[in-house]
Amino acid sequence: MIFHSEKMQKIKPSGIRELFARAQGIPDTISLGIGAPDIQTPDGLKKAAMNAIDFNYNNYDQSPGNSKLRNMISRKYKNEYGVDYSLDEVIITCGGVELIYVALQTYLKKGEEVLIQDPSFLTYPHQVQLAGGKTVWMPSTSDFKIDIEKMKELVNKKTKMMILNFPSNPTGAIMEKKELKALVDVAVDNNLMIISDEVYEYFTFDEKKHVHIGAIDDAYERTLTANSFSKTFAIPGWRMGFGVSTAEIMKPILGYHTYVIANATTPTQIALANYMETEEAQEFQEFMRKEFQQRRDTIVDGFNSIEGIRCHKSSGSFYCYPDISESKYPTGKEFSDEAFKEARVVLVPGTEFGPTQTHNIRASFGSVSLPKIEDVLHRLTKFLEY
């Protein structure tokens, strides 16, 4: 007997994962495709994980997450953003992606619409589809912020929520507090839920500061914030995410989460609880930010020095998003294919991130060292000369 999954027929495989797999085992390939830091996990955190296992923290923990870790996350938001989240308003998940998936499954009814920026992280629209919803794409401005006036025209009776992600994957854009407040006003006026993906909160450049959307007037009561330790401490393989929201929003999410995974991995929760407030942890975060800003400066200036490429200066995250429409390979797909074939460089076509993104590529400068970035720029310069 053959079983068919109608739900998955329209879900295409991740192009980023396909590129990642394609580059494995091919000599002299440099990948700027996968969104994972190449910096090693700090020694203190690795030791904390080993200690947690050695001291037999290997059984189930509470479904919402380890209470010590949740208390520390609550304290983080109070200290950094002035927002009080109680223990019941914090959840630990298997990556930020799991939290967003569970939230959509919990709150979205069939046929309801979700506003997502064009371009955005490729997981969002697929998760909306899996939850039975429909993605409505919000246009971007020339500097990759959400075009708020055009977005207002998209709201209707079917609109249920908006997903926001600043600093942005794939563009590196951020929005200032007054700009985010305008989005919050739209949500308030139309009774929309906000899911705010803030996993790149510590990676902002040029003295810019991250704005926690839950701290903006009127946003707290309708916002679920998704976050993660993956980027902050260079542990994407640990799959450790977390979220904060009101108890009213969080309680149904916790119910769904409990039946999906029971609890996130226990020893890694213990390790993070014993590490995240250490001096080494704070120093590591600042080291990462400075390192990524230096890489950002090098790669953006380098792209802009290559004929046919124009690259907006990223304000955060660890991505840049060059426009290659004036190059000899004017579409992202063609550019990505030829750059891999001729220069052994992996870049992600913009069409992975939104329906109108035909003339951009995403480059992850978080995943390669400065010498490799310089090598990439040299290869692309030669590649486009012929």
C-alpha positions as CSV (number, residue, x, y, z in Angstrom):
1,M,0.0,0.0,0.0
2,I,1.3,3.5,-0.9
3,F,0.5,6.4,1.4
4,H,0.4,10.0,0.1
5,S,1.0,13.2,2.1
6,E,-1.0,16.0,0.5
7,K,0.3,18.4,3.1
8,M,3.9,18.0,1.8
9,Q,3.2,18.0,-1.9
10,K,3.5,21.8,-2.1
11,I,6.4,22.1,0.3
12,K,9.7,22.3,-1.6
13,P,13.0,21.2,0.0
14,S,15.2,23.9,1.5
15,G,17.4,25.3,-1.2
16,I,19.9,26.3,1.4
17,R,20.2,22.8,2.7
18,E,20.5,21.5,-0.9
19,L,23.4,24.0,-1.5
20,F,25.0,22.9,1.8
21,A,24.8,19.3,0.8
22,R,26.0,20.0,-2.7
23,A,29.2,21.6,-1.5
24,Q,30.2,18.8,0.9
25,G,33.2,16.9,-0.2
26,I,34.1,19.2,-3.1
27,P,37.7,20.4,-2.6
28,D,38.5,24.1,-2.4
29,T,34.8,25.1,-2.0
30,I,34.0,28.1,0.2
31,S,30.4,28.2,1.4
32,L,28.7,31.5,2.4
33,G,25.4,29.6,2.2
34,I,24.5,28.2,5.6
35,G,23.5,30.6,8.4
36,A,25.8,29.2,11.1
37,P,28.8,30.9,12.8
38,D,32.1,29.4,12.0
39,I,33.4,30.5,15.4
40,Q,34.1,27.8,17.9
41,T,31.8,27.3,20.9
42,P,33.3,28.9,24.0
43,D,35.4,26.6,26.2
44,G,33.4,27.4,29.3
45,L,30.1,26.4,27.7
46,K,31.6,23.1,26.4
47,K,32.8,22.3,29.9
48,A,29.5,23.2,31.4
49,A,27.8,20.8,29.0
50,M,30.2,18.0,29.9
51,N,29.7,18.7,33.6
52,A,26.0,18.5,33.2
53,I,26.2,15.1,31.6
54,D,28.8,13.9,34.2
55,F,26.6,15.0,37.1
56,N,23.7,13.0,35.5
57,Y,21.4,15.8,34.3
58,N,20.2,13.3,31.7
59,N,16.6,12.8,32.5
60,Y,13.4,14.7,31.7
61,D,13.1,18.3,32.9
62,Q,9.9,20.4,33.1
63,S,8.1,20.9,29.8
64,P,8.4,24.7,29.9
65,G,12.1,24.3,30.5
66,N,14.5,24.2,33.4
67,S,13.4,26.7,36.0
68,K,16.9,28.1,36.7
69,L,17.4,28.8,33.0
70,R,13.9,30.4,32.6
71,N,14.6,32.6,35.6
72,M,17.8,33.8,34.0
73,I,16.1,34.5,30.7
74,S,13.4,36.5,32.6
75,R,16.2,38.5,34.3
76,K,17.9,39.1,31.0
77,Y,14.8,40.8,29.5
78,K,14.4,42.9,32.7
79,N,18.0,44.0,32.7
80,E,18.4,44.6,29.0
81,Y,15.0,45.8,27.9
82,G,13.1,46.7,31.1
83,V,10.3,44.2,30.5
84,D,9.1,41.8,33.2
85,Y,8.4,38.2,32.1
86,S,7.4,35.8,34.9
87,L,8.6,32.2,34.9
88,D,5.3,31.2,33.3
89,E,5.9,33.5,30.4
90,V,9.2,31.9,29.4
91,I,9.6,28.7,27.4
92,I,12.6,26.7,26.3
93,T,12.3,25.0,22.9
94,C,14.3,22.9,20.4
95,G,15.5,26.0,18.5
96,G,13.6,29.2,17.7
97,V,12.2,27.4,14.7
98,E,10.2,25.0,16.9
99,L,8.7,27.8,18.8
100,I,7.4,29.6,15.7
101,Y,6.1,26.3,14.3
102,V,4.2,25.5,17.5
103,A,2.8,29.0,17.7
104,L,1.5,28.9,14.1
105,Q,0.0,25.5,14.7
106,T,-1.6,26.7,17.9
107,Y,-3.1,30.0,16.8
108,L,-3.6,29.8,13.0
109,K,-6.9,28.6,11.6
110,K,-7.2,27.3,8.0
111,G,-7.3,30.1,5.5
112,E,-6.1,32.8,7.8
113,E,-3.4,35.1,6.6
114,V,0.0,35.9,7.9
115,L,2.0,39.0,6.9
116,I,5.6,38.2,6.1
117,Q,8.2,40.5,4.7
118,D,9.5,40.0,1.2
119,P,12.3,38.9,1.7
120,S,12.3,36.8,4.9
121,F,13.8,33.7,6.4
122,L,12.6,30.8,4.2
123,T,11.1,28.8,7.0
124,Y,8.3,31.2,7.8
125,P,6.0,30.7,4.7
126,H,6.5,27.0,4.8
127,Q,5.5,26.8,8.4
128,V,2.4,29.0,7.7
129,Q,1.5,26.6,4.9
130,L,1.9,23.6,7.2
131,A,-0.5,25.3,9.7
132,G,-3.1,25.7,7.0
133,G,-2.6,29.5,6.6
134,K,-1.7,31.7,3.7
135,T,1.4,34.0,3.4
136,V,0.8,37.6,2.3
137,W,4.1,39.2,1.4
138,M,4.8,42.7,2.7
139,P,6.9,44.8,0.3
140,S,10.2,46.2,1.4
141,T,11.7,49.6,0.9
142,S,15.0,50.1,-1.0
143,D,16.9,49.7,2.3
144,F,15.0,46.4,3.1
145,K,12.7,47.8,5.8
146,I,9.0,47.0,5.6
147,D,7.1,49.5,3.5
148,I,4.5,50.3,6.1
149,E,2.1,52.2,3.9
150,K,1.9,49.4,1.4
151,M,1.6,46.9,4.2
152,K,-1.5,48.6,5.5
153,E,-3.2,48.0,2.2
154,L,-2.8,44.2,2.7
155,V,-4.6,43.9,6.0
156,N,-8.2,42.5,5.8
157,K,-10.6,40.4,7.9
158,K,-8.6,37.2,7.2
159,T,-5.3,38.7,8.5
160,K,-4.3,37.0,11.8
161,M,-0.7,37.9,12.5
162,M,2.6,39.3,11.3
163,I,6.0,37.8,11.5
164,L,8.9,40.2,12.0
165,N,12.6,39.5,12.0
166,F,15.1,42.3,12.9
167,P,18.0,42.2,12.6
168,S,17.0,40.5,9.4
169,N,17.9,37.2,7.7
170,P,18.6,37.5,4.8
171,T,19.2,41.3,4.4
172,G,20.9,42.4,7.6
173,A,18.4,45.3,7.9
174,I,17.1,46.7,11.2
175,M,14.1,48.9,11.9
176,E,14.3,51.8,14.4
177,K,11.9,52.0,17.4
178,K,9.6,54.6,15.7
179,E,9.4,52.4,12.6
180,L,8.5,49.3,14.6
181,K,6.0,51.4,16.6
182,A,4.2,52.1,13.4
183,L,4.0,48.3,12.7
184,V,2.7,47.8,16.3
185,D,0.0,50.4,15.7
186,V,-1.2,48.5,12.7
187,A,-1.3,45.3,14.8
188,V,-3.3,47.1,17.6
189,D,-5.7,48.7,15.2
190,N,-6.5,45.4,13.5
191,N,-6.1,43.1,16.5
192,L,-3.2,41.1,15.0
193,M,-0.7,38.9,16.8
194,I,3.0,39.6,16.4
195,I,5.6,36.9,16.2
196,S,9.0,38.6,16.5
197,D,12.1,36.6,15.6
198,E,15.0,38.2,17.5
199,V,17.7,35.6,17.3
200,Y,20.3,38.1,16.0
201,E,19.6,40.6,18.8
202,Y,23.3,40.8,19.8
203,F,24.6,41.4,16.3
204,T,24.0,45.0,15.5
205,F,26.7,47.3,14.1
206,D,27.8,50.9,14.0
207,E,26.6,51.6,17.5
208,K,23.0,50.7,16.6
209,K,21.0,49.0,19.4
210,H,18.5,46.2,19.1
211,V,14.9,47.0,19.9
212,H,12.9,44.4,21.7
213,I,9.4,44.7,20.1
214,G,7.7,43.5,23.3
215,A,9.1,46.6,25.0
216,I,7.3,49.0,22.6
217,D,4.0,50.6,23.9
218,D,1.0,48.4,23.3
219,A,3.1,45.5,21.8
220,Y,3.6,43.4,25.0
221,E,0.1,42.0,25.2
222,R,0.1,40.7,21.6
223,T,3.7,39.7,20.9
224,L,5.5,36.4,21.1
225,T,9.2,36.8,20.9
226,A,11.2,33.9,19.5
227,N,14.9,33.7,20.4
228,S,17.8,31.3,20.4
229,F,21.2,30.5,21.9
230,S,22.4,29.1,18.5
231,K,23.9,32.3,17.2
232,T,24.6,34.0,20.5
233,F,26.9,31.3,21.7
234,A,27.8,29.5,18.4
235,I,25.9,26.4,19.2
236,P,23.4,25.9,16.3
237,G,23.8,22.1,16.5
238,W,22.5,22.1,20.1
239,R,19.0,23.3,18.9
240,M,18.3,25.4,21.9
241,G,15.7,28.2,21.5
242,F,13.5,30.1,23.9
243,G,10.5,32.4,23.8
244,V,8.8,35.1,25.9
245,S,5.2,36.3,25.9
246,T,2.2,36.9,28.1
247,A,0.9,34.0,30.2
248,E,-2.3,34.1,28.1
249,I,-0.4,33.6,24.8
250,M,2.1,31.2,26.2
251,K,-0.2,28.7,27.9
252,P,-1.7,27.1,24.7
253,I,1.7,27.1,23.1
254,L,3.1,25.2,26.1
255,G,0.3,22.7,25.7
256,Y,1.2,22.0,22.1
257,H,4.9,22.0,22.8
258,T,4.5,19.4,25.6
259,Y,3.0,16.9,23.2
260,V,5.6,17.5,20.4
261,I,8.8,17.1,22.4
262,A,8.0,16.9,26.1
263,N,11.0,19.1,27.0
264,A,14.1,20.5,25.3
265,T,17.4,18.7,25.9
266,T,18.1,18.6,29.6
267,P,22.0,18.7,29.8
268,T,22.2,21.6,27.4
269,Q,19.7,23.6,29.4
270,I,21.7,23.0,32.6
271,A,24.9,24.0,30.8
272,L,23.4,27.3,29.6
273,A,21.9,28.0,33.0
274,N,25.4,27.7,34.5
275,Y,27.1,29.7,31.8
276,M,25.0,32.5,30.4
277,E,25.7,35.0,33.2
278,T,29.4,34.4,33.4
279,E,32.0,36.9,32.5
280,E,33.2,34.7,29.6
281,A,29.7,34.7,28.2
282,Q,29.5,38.4,28.1
283,E,33.0,38.7,26.6
284,F,32.1,36.1,24.0
285,Q,29.0,38.0,22.8
286,E,31.0,41.2,22.4
287,F,33.8,39.4,20.6
288,M,31.3,37.9,18.1
289,R,29.8,41.3,17.4
290,K,33.1,43.0,16.8
291,E,34.3,40.1,14.6
292,F,31.1,40.1,12.5
293,Q,31.3,43.9,12.1
294,Q,34.8,43.6,10.7
295,R,33.7,40.9,8.4
296,R,30.7,43.0,7.3
297,D,32.9,45.9,6.5
298,T,35.3,43.8,4.4
299,I,32.6,41.9,2.4
300,V,30.3,44.8,1.7
301,D,33.2,47.0,0.6
302,G,34.5,44.1,-1.5
303,F,31.2,43.4,-3.2
304,N,30.8,47.1,-4.0
305,S,34.2,47.1,-5.6
306,I,33.2,44.4,-8.1
307,E,31.7,45.7,-11.4
308,G,28.0,44.7,-11.7
309,I,27.4,44.2,-8.0
310,R,25.7,46.6,-5.6
311,C,25.5,45.8,-1.9
312,H,23.6,47.6,0.8
313,K,25.5,47.9,4.1
314,S,24.1,45.5,6.7
315,S,23.1,47.0,10.0
316,G,22.9,43.6,11.8
317,S,22.8,39.8,11.8
318,F,25.7,38.2,9.8
319,Y,24.4,38.4,6.2
320,C,24.6,40.8,3.3
321,Y,22.3,40.8,0.3
322,P,24.0,42.0,-2.9
323,D,22.1,43.0,-6.0
324,I,23.7,41.3,-9.0
325,S,21.2,42.5,-11.6
326,E,23.9,44.5,-13.5
327,S,26.4,41.6,-13.6
328,K,26.8,39.1,-16.5
329,Y,24.6,36.7,-14.5
330,P,21.7,39.0,-13.6
331,T,19.5,36.6,-11.7
332,G,20.3,35.1,-8.3
333,K,19.7,31.5,-9.4
334,E,22.0,31.9,-12.4
335,F,24.7,33.8,-10.4
336,S,24.6,31.2,-7.7
337,D,24.9,28.2,-10.1
338,E,27.7,29.8,-12.1
339,A,29.6,31.0,-9.0
340,F,29.6,27.5,-7.6
341,K,30.5,25.9,-10.9
342,E,33.3,28.3,-11.9
343,A,34.6,29.8,-8.7
344,R,33.7,27.1,-6.1
345,V,31.8,29.7,-4.0
346,V,28.4,28.9,-2.5
347,L,25.9,31.8,-2.4
348,V,22.1,31.6,-1.9
349,P,19.7,33.0,-4.6
350,G,17.3,35.6,-3.3
351,T,14.3,33.6,-4.6
352,E,14.8,31.4,-1.5
353,F,13.6,34.3,0.6
354,G,10.7,35.8,-1.3
355,P,8.8,35.8,-4.6
356,T,10.2,39.0,-6.0
357,Q,13.8,38.4,-5.0
358,T,15.1,37.5,-8.4
359,H,18.1,39.8,-8.6
360,N,19.8,39.3,-5.2
361,I,22.0,36.7,-3.5
362,R,22.5,36.1,0.2
363,A,26.1,35.8,1.6
364,S,26.6,34.6,5.2
365,F,29.8,36.3,6.4
366,G,29.2,34.7,9.8
367,S,30.2,31.3,8.4
368,V,33.6,32.2,6.9
369,S,36.8,33.9,8.3
370,L,38.2,37.2,7.0
371,P,40.9,35.4,4.9
372,K,38.2,33.3,3.3
373,I,36.1,36.4,2.6
374,E,39.0,38.0,0.8
375,D,39.5,34.8,-1.2
376,V,35.8,34.8,-2.1
377,L,36.0,38.4,-3.3
378,H,39.1,37.6,-5.4
379,R,37.4,34.6,-6.9
380,L,34.2,36.5,-7.8
381,T,36.2,39.3,-9.3
382,K,38.0,36.9,-11.6
383,F,34.8,34.9,-12.3
384,L,33.0,38.0,-13.5
385,E,35.9,39.3,-15.6
386,Y,35.6,36.4,-18.1
